[in-house]
Amino acid sequence: MAIHKTAIIADNAVIPASCEIGPNVVIGEDVILGENVKIMANAYLECCEIGDGTLISPFASLGTAPQDLSYKGQKTKAVIGKNCIIKEYVTINRAAGEDGAVTKVGDKCLFMASSHVAHNCVVEDEAIFANLATIGGHCHVGKGAFLGGMSVYHQNVRIGEYVIVSGFSAARMDLPPFCKADGRPAIMHGPNTIGLKRRGFTPQERKNIRNAYKLIQSRTYLLSDVVKILEEQYADDKNVMRLAEFIKTSKRGIYLSRCNDLPDEEV
């Protein structure tokens, strides 16, 4: 175990011998580290669990109390997955609410400098937060989503899997899976074609998703009617069904960029 002599570590912290703890690191109460975790100088941790192989950069603050005036010191925590990269000045708050509530981050996530995950959020595997990307409390970020630099998200917003959002965007409503979005407010502009191709979606899967977005963004149908059409025409396509279910269960609603047709693109 490599622990710098200037590190301050609480008595009940669980630290495997394979971990590396840098200068002036503070590890407070109720911290559990996985194997091969590396914590660089001046990071601060409390009330959190960190998965194997995660890298924590200088001045990151993990598991700190939520920025929620209703929080009264309940026993909550943040749980961060395996092989994440957490860069400088990132903040990930523990949950608010009843004892046992959790802020949860999946595996292989990248948080660039000064990004923020608020209380009670769920961030799924392989999500990427660019510099200063900020999500409010109770947000849900799907697998493989990319949140552009300085983009911000209202409390309780859902960002679907494999969404890409441009920098300096702001979302108060949900962003469905597989889309690209931009603006203030962030409005979806068809499917994330390049991202889906890079993620190994087949040409037919990408074509079906694109056809689904043509229906969603058409002026011809109400969104409720689009969901029914998708469920009828693409019942065997798991991706389109996830898209339909996401729209159907949205509580905050979805901004639409209505158009007669999406421009032709390679799928």
C-alpha positions in Angstrom: 0.0 0.0 0.0 1.4 3.4 -1.0 0.0 6.1 1.3 1.8 9.4 1.4 2.7 10.5 4.9 0.7 13.7 4.6 -2.6 11.9 3.8 -5.3 12.1 6.4 -7.4 8.9 6.7 -10.4 8.1 8.9 -10.2 5.1 11.1 -13.1 3.3 9.4 -11.9 3.8 5.8 -11.4 0.5 3.9 -8.3 0.8 1.7 -6.8 -2.3 0.0 -3.1 -2.7 -0.2 -3.1 -2.2 -4.0 -4.3 1.4 -3.7 -2.2 4.5 -4.1 -3.0 7.6 -2.0 -1.1 10.9 -2.8 0.0 13.9 -0.8 -2.6 15.8 1.3 -5.4 13.5 0.4 -8.3 13.5 2.9 -10.3 10.3 3.2 -13.1 10.9 5.7 -15.7 8.6 7.3 -17.4 5.8 5.6 -15.1 5.4 2.5 -14.6 2.1 0.8 -12.0 1.8 -1.9 -11.8 -1.1 -4.5 -8.5 -2.6 -5.7 -5.9 -0.5 -7.6 -7.7 2.9 -6.9 -5.3 5.8 -7.4 -6.1 9.1 -5.6 -3.9 12.0 -6.5 -2.8 15.0 -4.4 -5.4 17.1 -2.5 -8.5 15.0 -3.3 -11.2 14.8 -0.7 -13.5 11.8 -0.1 -16.2 10.9 2.4 -19.3 8.7 2.5 -18.5 7.0 -0.8 -17.6 3.7 -2.4 -15.1 3.7 -5.3 -14.8 0.8 -7.7 -11.6 -1.0 -8.8 -9.1 0.8 -11.0 -10.7 4.3 -10.7 -8.4 7.3 -11.0 -9.2 10.4 -8.9 -7.3 13.5 -9.8 -6.2 16.5 -7.7 -8.9 18.5 -5.9 -11.8 16.2 -6.8 -14.4 16.1 -4.0 -16.5 12.9 -3.8 -19.3 11.9 -1.5 -19.6 15.3 0.0 -23.0 16.5 1.4 -25.7 17.3 -1.1 -26.4 20.9 -2.0 -30.0 20.5 -0.8 -31.4 22.5 2.1 -33.7 19.6 3.1 -30.7 17.4 3.9 -30.3 16.9 7.6 -27.3 14.6 7.9 -29.0 11.3 6.9 -26.7 8.3 6.3 -26.4 8.4 2.5 -23.5 7.9 0.1 -22.2 8.0 -3.4 -21.2 4.8 -5.2 -18.8 5.1 -8.1 -18.0 2.2 -10.5 -14.9 0.6 -11.8 -12.3 2.1 -14.1 -13.7 5.6 -14.0 -11.5 8.7 -14.7 -12.4 11.6 -12.4 -10.4 14.7 -13.3 -9.5 17.9 -11.4 -12.1 19.7 -9.4 -14.9 17.3 -10.2 -17.7 17.1 -7.5 -20.0 14.2 -7.0 -22.4 14.6 -4.0 -23.9 11.9 -1.9 -27.7 11.5 -1.9 -30.2 13.5 0.0 -33.3 11.9 1.5 -33.7 8.9 3.8 -30.9 6.7 5.2 -29.5 4.5 2.5 -30.2 6.7 -0.4 -27.5 6.7 -3.1 -26.0 8.8 -5.9 -24.8 6.2 -8.4 -22.1 6.3 -11.1 -21.5 3.3 -13.4 -18.3 1.8 -14.8 -15.8 3.4 -17.2 -17.2 6.9 -16.9 -15.1 10.0 -17.7 -15.6 13.2 -15.8 -13.5 16.0 -17.2 -12.4 18.9 -15.1 -14.9 20.8 -12.9 -17.9 18.7 -14.0 -20.6 18.1 -11.4 -23.0 15.3 -10.4 -25.6 16.4 -7.9 -27.4 14.3 -5.2 -29.5 11.2 -6.1 -28.4 11.1 -9.7 -27.8 7.9 -11.7 -25.1 8.0 -14.3 -24.8 4.8 -16.3 -21.7 3.1 -17.7 -19.4 4.8 -20.1 -21.0 8.2 -19.8 -18.7 11.2 -20.6 -19.0 14.6 -18.9 -16.9 17.3 -20.7 -15.5 20.2 -18.7 -18.0 22.0 -16.5 -21.0 19.8 -17.5 -23.4 20.0 -14.6 -26.5 17.8 -13.8 -29.0 18.8 -11.1 -30.4 16.5 -8.4 -32.2 13.3 -9.4 -31.1 13.4 -13.1 -30.6 10.1 -15.0 -27.8 9.9 -17.6 -28.0 6.8 -19.9 -25.2 4.5 -21.0 -22.6 6.1 -23.3 -24.1 9.6 -23.2 -21.8 12.5 -24.0 -22.6 15.8 -22.2 -20.7 18.7 -23.9 -18.6 21.3 -22.0 -20.5 23.9 -19.9 -23.8 22.2 -20.6 -26.4 22.2 -17.7 -29.4 20.0 -16.9 -32.4 20.8 -14.6 -33.3 18.6 -11.7 -35.0 15.3 -12.7 -34.1 15.5 -16.4 -33.4 12.2 -18.2 -30.7 12.0 -20.8 -31.1 8.8 -22.8 -28.4 6.3 -23.8 -25.9 7.3 -26.5 -27.2 10.9 -26.6 -24.7 13.6 -27.6 -25.3 17.1 -26.4 -23.3 20.1 -27.7 -21.3 22.4 -25.4 -23.1 25.3 -23.7 -26.5 23.7 -24.1 -29.1 23.8 -21.4 -31.9 21.2 -20.9 -35.1 21.5 -18.8 -36.8 18.6 -20.5 -35.8 15.0 -21.3 -33.6 14.0 -24.2 -34.5 10.7 -25.8 -32.0 7.9 -26.5 -29.8 7.9 -29.5 -30.3 11.6 -30.4 -28.0 14.6 -30.9 -29.1 17.7 -29.2 -28.1 21.4 -29.1 -29.2 24.8 -27.8 -30.7 26.7 -25.0 -33.1 24.9 -24.5 -31.5 21.8 -25.8 -33.5 20.4 -28.8 -33.0 17.1 -30.4 -31.9 17.1 -34.1 -32.3 13.6 -35.3 -30.1 10.5 -34.4 -26.5 10.5 -33.2 -25.5 8.7 -36.4 -21.7 8.9 -36.0 -21.9 7.9 -32.3 -24.1 4.9 -33.0 -21.8 3.7 -35.8 -18.8 3.9 -33.5 -20.7 2.0 -30.8 -21.3 -0.9 -33.2 -24.9 -0.4 -34.2 -25.6 -2.2 -37.4 -26.7 -0.4 -40.6 -30.3 -1.8 -40.2 -30.4 -0.7 -36.5 -29.3 2.8 -37.4 -31.8 3.0 -40.3 -34.6 2.0 -38.0 -33.6 4.6 -35.4 -33.4 7.2 -38.1 -36.9 6.3 -39.4 -38.2 6.5 -35.9 -36.8 10.0 -35.5 -38.4 11.0 -38.9 -41.7 10.1 -37.4 -41.0 11.8 -34.1 -40.0 15.1 -35.7 -42.7 15.1 -38.4 -45.4 17.7 -38.3 -47.9 15.1 -39.4 -48.4 13.2 -36.1 -48.9 14.0 -32.5 -46.2 12.5 -30.3 -48.7 10.1 -28.6 -49.6 8.8 -32.1 -45.9 8.4 -33.0 -45.4 6.1 -30.0 -48.3 3.9 -31.1 -46.9 3.7 -34.7 -43.4 2.8 -33.5 -44.8 0.1 -31.2 -46.8 -1.4 -34.2 -44.1 -1.1 -36.9 -40.9 -1.8 -34.9 -42.1 -4.2 -32.2 -39.1 -6.5 -32.9 -36.5 -3.7 -32.7 -35.3 -3.3 -29.1 -33.7 0.1 -29.7 -36.8 1.6 -31.2 -38.9 0.1 -28.4 -36.6 1.7 -25.8 -37.0 5.0 -27.6 -40.8 4.6 -27.6 -40.9 3.7 -23.9 -38.7 6.6 -23.0 -41.0 9.1 -24.7 -44.1 7.4 -23.2 -42.7 7.6 -19.7 -41.3 11.1 -19.8 -42.5 13.3 -17.0 -40.8 16.5 -17.9 -41.7 16.3 -21.6 -39.5 16.5 -24.7 -38.6 19.5 -26.8 -39.2 18.9 -30.5 -37.6 20.4 -33.6 -40.5 19.8 -35.9 -39.7 19.4 -39.6 -41.2 17.8 -42.7 -38.2 15.5 -43.1 -34.7 15.1 -41.8 -31.9 15.7 -44.3 -30.5 12.6 -45.8 -27.4 11.3 -44.0 -25.3 8.2 -44.2 -26.6 5.7 -41.6 
